[in-house]
Every structure is written in C-alpha cells, then in structure tokens.
C-alpha cells in the first residue's frame, strides 16, 4: 500500500488546565482509512491536528515513516468542514492554486477533475455549484498535490442528509482510487462504517481510546443498508452513547 505510516505513542494534549487527550497509542497504516469517532469534545479534531503536524502534543510522540513519491508536492493535505473556495476563481483555478509552478499543473488538474467527476465543471464558478460539488472541489484540490496522507475533518457535516448520503458513495470510490493514507474525523457513525478500515473510538474528554474496530473489506460495495455494517454501526453507538449523553448534558449545563 502507498502512503505514510503514522505511529502515536503516549500522546497527550492540554489547553492550559484542560486535558483534551490522554495516553493515545495509535498506528495508521499506509494506504488505509482510519476514522476517528467519539462524543462531542472528546478531542477528535485535536488528534487530527496532532497527526497532521498542525499541533504539537503536550506529551508523547508522533513518528512518521514511509516512502514519499517524487511527484508529491505536499506529504500532508487537509480537507476541512468549510469548502474554502475562492469565489473569484473557477473550479480549475481553485485547484491550480495549490500547485504553484508545478510543470505538470494542467495534467494534474485534469486528473483530479476526472477522479472527482468534475471535468465538465472546470470553468464553473463556486457560486454555480451545489454544496456537494463544492466539497468535491475541495477534495480534488487536496489530492492534486498527490499527498502521502490525506486528513479530513468532518468534510460532509455542512451538507444536508440526502447530499451527504449520495456523496458518501463517491467519497469511498475517490479514496479507494487515490490509495493514500487517510485520517477521517466524523460524528456520523454511518460515515464511519462506510469509509473506515480502522475505526478509532474515543471516550469522553479527556479523550482516550476506548476501542479500535477493524472492517477488513473493500470500500467499494459498502452500502447504506448493508446489514453487517449496520450491526457494526449499532455496536459503535452502544460504545459511545453514554459518553455522548454526558457530553450533551455538560454543554447544556455550562454557563452562558
């Protein structure tokens, strides 16, 4: 498999006196999709930031290993909740933005447009696209640098349920064909079982690893109503339900 291997050993993180993550030991293998799930406030996005090098852990280590292809412009590439497209640049123009003076810029843009099903929209403006299509542009832009690791922070959360479900099928295909190591944060357990090969279940804050669930089957063919996946989804919910309820009570009871 291609991509980077990320190994976390004893990772902890705190914001002043608030401990967010505690004792995280985790390995993301090359070419696999690791999904981080857990109740609100458990540190999923913080852990993603540490894995992606945007945050230094308060304690512990992150070891990155593996081969980086010669045509990789950026080993680590992010896709966030917000589409973050420049409205005055076309679809192709938004993708070109990350490529700088890359000599194969035109070829790369054409490649990721085809991969994400956006070829015929290359000259369209962001305002002309649906939310799902704008997020596809964000993914195309992230893949254009040919990253060794793709980090995705709830990329479908801003979309309505119907668009999210339709885009999930496309995501699984895009991620599988890209073949890069992927770390994916989500609150949605159906997304987790549709996309994850390794699902990391975090506890209520301070986030600790409650369990790691593996789904050793191809991403292609994973459907929304697959009985095996629904059973795994239900098991995940049983693991986090009490923590999620407690986290919600904390949010409601917090002073305004």
C-alpha positions as a LaTeX table, in Angstrom:
\begin{tabular}{lrrr}
\hline
Residue & $x$ (\AA) & $y$ (\AA) & $z$ (\AA) \\
\hline
Unk1 & 0.00 & 0.00 & 0.00 \\
Unk2 & 1.12 & 3.58 & $-0.65$ \\
Unk3 & 1.22 & 6.49 & 1.77 \\
Unk4 & 2.69 & 7.30 & 5.14 \\
Unk5 & 2.62 & 5.31 & 8.35 \\
Unk6 & 1.74 & 7.40 & 11.40 \\
Unk7 & 2.54 & 5.97 & 14.83 \\
Unk8 & 1.43 & 7.74 & 18.02 \\
Unk9 & 2.90 & 6.75 & 21.36 \\
Unk10 & 1.55 & 8.12 & 24.64 \\
Unk11 & 0.15 & 11.27 & 23.04 \\
Unk12 & $-1.48$ & 13.73 & 25.44 \\
Unk13 & $-2.69$ & 17.26 & 24.88 \\
Unk14 & $-3.99$ & 20.03 & 27.10 \\
Unk15 & $-5.22$ & 23.58 & 26.58 \\
Unk16 & $-3.92$ & 25.30 & 29.73 \\
Unk17 & $-5.51$ & 23.31 & 32.57 \\
Unk18 & $-7.96$ & 21.40 & 30.36 \\
Unk19 & $-6.72$ & 17.93 & 29.37 \\
Unk20 & $-8.22$ & 17.02 & 25.99 \\
Unk21 & $-6.33$ & 13.85 & 25.06 \\
Unk22 & $-4.66$ & 11.33 & 27.35 \\
Unk23 & $-2.36$ & 8.41 & 26.54 \\
Unk24 & $-3.16$ & 7.88 & 22.86 \\
Unk25 & $-1.36$ & 4.90 & 21.29 \\
Unk26 & $-2.38$ & 4.51 & 17.66 \\
Unk27 & $-0.98$ & 3.46 & 14.30 \\
Unk28 & $-2.38$ & 4.45 & 10.90 \\
Unk29 & $-1.03$ & 2.07 & 8.28 \\
Unk30 & $-0.06$ & 3.11 & 4.74 \\
Unk31 & $-2.98$ & 3.26 & 2.33 \\
Unk32 & $-5.64$ & 2.62 & 4.98 \\
Unk33 & $-8.54$ & 4.79 & 6.09 \\
Unk34 & $-8.59$ & 5.44 & 9.83 \\
Unk35 & $-11.78$ & 7.07 & 11.13 \\
Unk36 & $-11.88$ & 8.92 & 14.47 \\
Unk37 & $-15.27$ & 8.88 & 16.24 \\
Unk38 & $-16.48$ & 9.78 & 19.72 \\
Unk39 & $-18.72$ & 12.21 & 21.62 \\
Unk40 & $-18.52$ & 15.97 & 21.16 \\
Unk41 & $-15.48$ & 17.49 & 22.82 \\
Unk42 & $-13.51$ & 14.24 & 23.05 \\
Unk43 & $-10.57$ & 15.64 & 21.07 \\
Unk44 & $-11.08$ & 14.16 & 17.60 \\
Unk45 & $-10.10$ & 17.32 & 15.71 \\
Unk46 & $-7.25$ & 17.97 & 18.13 \\
Unk47 & $-5.93$ & 14.46 & 17.48 \\
Unk48 & $-6.23$ & 15.03 & 13.74 \\
Unk49 & $-4.24$ & 18.26 & 14.08 \\
Unk50 & $-1.51$ & 16.45 & 16.01 \\
Unk51 & $-1.37$ & 13.64 & 13.44 \\
Unk52 & $-1.12$ & 16.21 & 10.67 \\
Unk53 & 1.60 & 18.24 & 12.34 \\
Unk54 & $-0.54$ & 21.33 & 12.95 \\
Unk55 & $-0.34$ & 20.91 & 16.73 \\
Unk56 & 2.47 & 19.74 & 18.97 \\
Unk57 & 1.28 & 17.27 & 21.61 \\
Unk58 & 1.78 & 18.23 & 25.23 \\
Unk59 & 3.38 & 14.82 & 25.75 \\
Unk60 & 4.14 & 11.72 & 23.69 \\
Unk61 & 5.49 & 11.25 & 20.19 \\
Unk62 & 4.26 & 11.03 & 16.61 \\
Unk63 & 6.50 & 9.06 & 14.27 \\
Unk64 & 6.05 & 9.36 & 10.51 \\
Unk65 & 7.61 & 6.81 & 8.19 \\
Unk66 & 7.21 & 5.50 & 4.66 \\
Unk67 & 8.18 & 6.46 & 1.15 \\
Unk68 & 7.06 & 9.77 & $-0.31$ \\
Unk69 & 6.70 & 9.69 & $-4.07$ \\
Unk70 & 8.87 & 12.02 & $-6.11$ \\
Unk71 & 5.79 & 13.73 & $-7.59$ \\
Unk72 & 4.32 & 14.53 & $-4.15$ \\
Unk73 & 4.15 & 18.32 & $-3.66$ \\
Unk74 & 2.91 & 18.14 & $-0.06$ \\
Unk75 & 3.06 & 14.96 & 2.05 \\
Unk76 & 0.09 & 16.04 & 4.19 \\
Unk77 & $-3.08$ & 17.53 & 2.73 \\
Unk78 & $-6.21$ & 18.70 & 4.57 \\
Unk79 & $-9.93$ & 18.83 & 3.75 \\
Unk80 & $-11.93$ & 20.85 & 6.29 \\
Unk81 & $-15.65$ & 21.29 & 7.04 \\
Unk82 & $-15.69$ & 24.60 & 5.20 \\
Unk83 & $-15.26$ & 24.37 & 1.44 \\
Unk84 & $-12.83$ & 27.34 & 1.50 \\
Unk85 & $-13.08$ & 28.02 & $-2.23$ \\
Unk86 & $-12.12$ & 31.40 & $-3.65$ \\
Unk87 & $-15.28$ & 32.77 & $-5.29$ \\
Unk88 & $-13.34$ & 34.71 & $-7.95$ \\
Unk89 & $-11.56$ & 31.61 & $-9.23$ \\
Unk90 & $-13.10$ & 28.87 & $-11.33$ \\
Unk91 & $-13.15$ & 25.22 & $-10.26$ \\
Unk92 & $-9.92$ & 24.59 & $-12.17$ \\
Unk93 & $-8.48$ & 27.85 & $-10.82$ \\
Unk94 & $-9.14$ & 26.83 & $-7.23$ \\
Unk95 & $-7.32$ & 23.55 & $-7.80$ \\
Unk96 & $-4.40$ & 25.21 & $-9.60$ \\
Unk97 & $-3.89$ & 27.46 & $-6.58$ \\
Unk98 & $-2.13$ & 24.69 & $-4.60$ \\
Unk99 & 0.13 & 23.62 & $-7.47$ \\
Unk100 & 2.24 & 26.76 & $-7.76$ \\
Unk101 & 4.69 & 26.47 & $-10.64$ \\
Unk102 & 4.40 & 22.69 & $-10.93$ \\
Unk103 & 5.32 & 21.90 & $-14.57$ \\
Unk104 & 2.56 & 19.27 & $-14.84$ \\
Unk105 & $-0.09$ & 21.60 & $-13.43$ \\
Unk106 & $-2.56$ & 21.22 & $-16.31$ \\
Unk107 & $-2.25$ & 17.45 & $-16.30$ \\
Unk108 & $-2.78$ & 17.25 & $-12.54$ \\
Unk109 & $-5.86$ & 19.46 & $-12.66$ \\
Unk110 & $-7.34$ & 17.32 & $-15.42$ \\
Unk111 & $-6.52$ & 14.16 & $-13.46$ \\
Unk112 & $-8.24$ & 15.18 & $-10.22$ \\
Unk113 & $-11.21$ & 16.70 & $-12.06$ \\
Unk114 & $-11.75$ & 13.33 & $-13.71$ \\
Unk115 & $-11.24$ & 11.48 & $-10.40$ \\
Unk116 & $-13.90$ & 13.59 & $-8.67$ \\
Unk117 & $-16.32$ & 13.73 & $-11.59$ \\
Unk118 & $-15.89$ & 17.46 & $-12.18$ \\
Unk119 & $-14.36$ & 17.59 & $-15.65$ \\
Unk120 & $-17.33$ & 19.31 & $-17.26$ \\
Unk121 & $-17.40$ & 21.91 & $-14.46$ \\
Unk122 & $-13.76$ & 23.01 & $-14.80$ \\
Unk123 & $-14.75$ & 26.55 & $-15.84$ \\
Unk124 & $-17.69$ & 26.92 & $-13.44$ \\
Unk125 & $-17.66$ & 29.39 & $-10.54$ \\
Unk126 & $-18.15$ & 28.14 & $-6.96$ \\
Unk127 & $-21.46$ & 30.01 & $-6.68$ \\
Unk128 & $-22.80$ & 27.88 & $-9.54$ \\
Unk129 & $-22.14$ & 24.61 & $-7.70$ \\
Unk130 & $-24.14$ & 22.70 & $-5.11$ \\
Unk131 & $-22.67$ & 22.14 & $-1.66$ \\
Unk132 & $-21.74$ & 18.58 & $-2.55$ \\
Unk133 & $-19.96$ & 19.67 & $-5.71$ \\
Unk134 & $-18.07$ & 22.41 & $-3.87$ \\
Unk135 & $-16.82$ & 19.86 & $-1.39$ \\
Unk136 & $-15.70$ & 17.65 & $-4.27$ \\
Unk137 & $-13.63$ & 20.60 & $-5.50$ \\
Unk138 & $-12.07$ & 20.78 & $-2.04$ \\
Unk139 & $-11.15$ & 17.11 & $-2.25$ \\
Unk140 & $-9.81$ & 17.49 & $-5.78$ \\
Unk141 & $-7.63$ & 20.37 & $-4.60$ \\
Unk142 & $-6.29$ & 18.28 & $-1.71$ \\
Unk143 & $-5.49$ & 15.35 & $-3.99$ \\
Unk144 & $-3.83$ & 17.49 & $-6.67$ \\
Unk145 & $-0.62$ & 17.68 & $-4.63$ \\
Unk146 & $-0.57$ & 13.85 & $-4.56$ \\
Unk147 & $-0.30$ & 13.68 & $-0.78$ \\
Unk148 & 1.10 & 10.75 & 1.14 \\
Unk149 & $-1.55$ & 11.34 & 3.81 \\
Unk150 & $-4.99$ & 12.92 & 3.48 \\
Unk151 & $-6.55$ & 14.41 & 6.63 \\
Unk152 & $-10.30$ & 15.10 & 6.58 \\
Unk153 & $-12.12$ & 16.95 & 9.36 \\
Unk154 & $-15.87$ & 16.27 & 9.07 \\
Unk155 & $-15.91$ & 17.15 & 5.35 \\
Unk156 & $-19.61$ & 16.25 & 4.93 \\
Unk157 & $-21.02$ & 17.89 & 8.07 \\
Unk158 & $-22.15$ & 21.07 & 6.30 \\
Unk159 & $-24.27$ & 19.14 & 3.80 \\
Unk160 & $-27.90$ & 18.05 & 4.05 \\
Unk161 & $-28.56$ & 14.36 & 4.76 \\
Unk162 & $-29.52$ & 13.47 & 1.17 \\
Unk163 & $-26.46$ & 15.12 & $-0.37$ \\
Unk164 & $-24.22$ & 13.58 & 2.29 \\
Unk165 & $-25.53$ & 10.08 & 1.56 \\
Unk166 & $-25.04$ & 10.50 & $-2.18$ \\
Unk167 & $-21.56$ & 11.90 & $-1.72$ \\
Unk168 & $-20.53$ & 9.05 & 0.59 \\
Unk169 & $-20.59$ & 6.62 & $-2.32$ \\
Unk170 & $-18.39$ & 8.97 & $-4.34$ \\
Unk171 & $-16.04$ & 9.51 & $-1.39$ \\
Unk172 & $-15.47$ & 5.81 & $-0.91$ \\
Unk173 & $-14.63$ & 5.45 & $-4.59$ \\
Unk174 & $-12.36$ & 8.51 & $-4.67$ \\
Unk175 & $-10.48$ & 7.49 & $-1.51$ \\
Unk176 & $-10.07$ & 3.91 & $-2.71$ \\
Unk177 & $-8.69$ & 5.01 & $-6.09$ \\
Unk178 & $-6.39$ & 7.60 & $-4.54$ \\
Unk179 & $-4.87$ & 4.86 & $-2.37$ \\
Unk180 & $-3.31$ & 7.27 & 0.14 \\
Unk181 & $-3.27$ & 7.02 & 3.92 \\
Unk182 & $-6.42$ & 8.78 & 5.12 \\
Unk183 & $-7.40$ & 10.05 & 8.58 \\
Unk184 & $-11.09$ & 10.96 & 8.72 \\
Unk185 & $-12.95$ & 12.66 & 11.59 \\
Unk186 & $-16.72$ & 12.36 & 11.81 \\
Unk187 & $-19.66$ & 12.42 & 14.26 \\
Unk188 & $-21.67$ & 10.30 & 11.82 \\
Unk189 & $-21.32$ & 6.58 & 12.54 \\
Unk190 & $-22.75$ & 5.59 & 9.17 \\
Unk191 & $-19.96$ & 7.55 & 7.51 \\
Unk192 & $-17.50$ & 5.74 & 9.76 \\
Unk193 & $-18.58$ & 2.24 & 8.74 \\
Unk194 & $-18.91$ & 3.19 & 5.07 \\
Unk195 & $-15.39$ & 4.62 & 4.84 \\
Unk196 & $-13.30$ & 3.20 & 7.67 \\
Unk197 & $-10.95$ & 0.24 & 7.63 \\
Unk198 & $-9.88$ & 1.14 & 11.16 \\
Unk199 & $-12.40$ & 2.93 & 13.39 \\
Unk200 & $-10.88$ & 4.54 & 16.47 \\
Unk201 & $-13.46$ & 5.08 & 19.22 \\
Unk202 & $-12.55$ & 7.85 & 21.66 \\
Unk203 & $-14.02$ & 8.26 & 25.12 \\
Unk204 & $-15.49$ & 11.41 & 26.63 \\
Unk205 & $-12.94$ & 14.11 & 27.48 \\
Unk206 & $-10.15$ & 13.59 & 28.20 \\
Unk207 & $-10.16$ & 11.51 & 25.05 \\
Unk208 & $-8.74$ & 8.04 & 25.45 \\
Unk209 & $-9.00$ & 5.14 & 23.04 \\
Unk210 & $-11.99$ & 3.07 & 24.10 \\
Unk211 & $-11.70$ & 0.58 & 21.26 \\
Unk212 & $-10.39$ & 0.10 & 17.73 \\
Unk213 & $-12.77$ & $-1.65$ & 15.33 \\
Unk214 & $-11.46$ & $-3.06$ & 12.06 \\
Unk215 & $-13.54$ & $-3.59$ & 8.93 \\
Unk216 & $-11.43$ & $-5.69$ & 6.60 \\
Unk217 & $-13.41$ & $-5.42$ & 3.39 \\
Unk218 & $-13.06$ & $-3.18$ & 0.32 \\
Unk219 & $-14.64$ & 0.26 & 0.40 \\
Unk220 & $-16.32$ & $-0.49$ & $-2.92$ \\
Unk221 & $-19.71$ & $-2.09$ & $-2.39$ \\
Unk222 & $-20.30$ & $-0.81$ & 1.15 \\
Unk223 & $-23.94$ & 0.28 & 1.09 \\
Unk224 & $-26.01$ & 2.43 & 3.41 \\
Unk225 & $-28.25$ & $-0.50$ & 4.38 \\
Unk226 & $-25.63$ & $-3.26$ & 4.47 \\
Unk227 & $-26.69$ & $-5.49$ & 7.43 \\
Unk228 & $-23.11$ & $-6.22$ & 8.51 \\
Unk229 & $-22.22$ & $-2.52$ & 8.53 \\
Unk230 & $-25.43$ & $-1.59$ & 10.34 \\
Unk231 & $-24.55$ & $-4.11$ & 13.05 \\
Unk232 & $-21.11$ & $-2.52$ & 13.46 \\
Unk233 & $-22.70$ & 0.95 & 13.49 \\
Unk234 & $-25.07$ & $-0.14$ & 16.28 \\
Unk235 & $-22.16$ & $-1.55$ & 18.27 \\
Unk236 & $-20.26$ & 1.74 & 17.89 \\
Unk237 & $-23.30$ & 3.66 & 19.14 \\
Unk238 & $-23.58$ & 1.40 & 22.18 \\
Unk239 & $-19.94$ & 2.20 & 22.98 \\
Unk240 & $-20.30$ & 5.98 & 22.84 \\
Unk241 & $-23.98$ & 6.53 & 23.76 \\
Unk242 & $-23.48$ & 7.18 & 27.48 \\
Unk243 & $-20.46$ & 9.42 & 26.85 \\
Unk244 & $-22.37$ & 11.33 & 24.18 \\
Unk245 & $-25.30$ & 11.90 & 26.55 \\
Unk246 & $-22.97$ & 13.09 & 29.33 \\
Unk247 & $-21.16$ & 15.44 & 26.92 \\
Unk248 & $-24.50$ & 16.90 & 25.82 \\
Unk249 & $-25.56$ & 17.46 & 29.45 \\
Unk250 & $-22.27$ & 19.25 & 30.12 \\
Unk251 & $-22.90$ & 21.52 & 27.13 \\
Unk252 & $-26.44$ & 22.35 & 28.26 \\
Unk253 & $-25.42$ & 22.96 & 31.89 \\
Unk254 & $-22.42$ & 25.13 & 31.01 \\
Unk255 & $-22.83$ & 28.81 & 31.98 \\
Unk256 & $-23.70$ & 31.15 & 29.11 \\
\hline
\end{tabular}
